[in-house]
Amino acid sequence: MTTRPTLTLVHGDITEQHCDVLVNAANSSLLGGGGVDGAIHRRGGPEILAACRDLRASHYGKGLPTGQAVATTAGRLPAQYVVHTVGPVWSRTEDRSALLASCYRESLRVASELEARTVAFPAISTGIYGWPLDDGARIALRTVREAALAPLTEVRFVLFDQEAYARFHEVLKA
């Protein structure tokens, strides 16, 4: 029998989460930005930016592709690692849900390679990238339920605002 990790919802700031891996909703440049990405870079300090610059110089000269994930140090954050993933921009005309699911799946794969037991996710692509919260929550929770395995013991979704928390809570209950 395979043990599934506990799914937890937290209304709060992802940069304050004590866990093995914090997932960053990054932009493809890996060099910081707004929203979750900017907050993680600011609070994590220059160590994260230096690690991201090294990745750009060595493996991701054109940036990290959408749906992929890569790990760096967590710098000054209360975690061991940051896993950066680039979510898709929502589109009315093109179904990009497989790319969004890939963000969660690939982040969990990288966390597993790091032997992480606890992972904290934001609501990837639901901010400035415009993904509707209900659909984003369904994709996130379904993908994590399917893909998260031991050694993970907890996957935490850290929702910054009350609306996101409420939407994730409704989907989790269903």
Secondary structure, DSSP 8 states (H G I E B T S, - for coil): -----EEEEEES-GGG--EEEEEEEE-TT-S--SHHHHHHHHHH-HHHHHHHHHHHHHT-TT---TT-EEEEE-TTSSEEEEEEEE-----SSS--HHHHHHHHHHHHHHHHHTT-SEEEE--TTSSTT---HHHHHHHHHHHHHHH--TT--EEEEEESSHHHHHHHHHHHH-
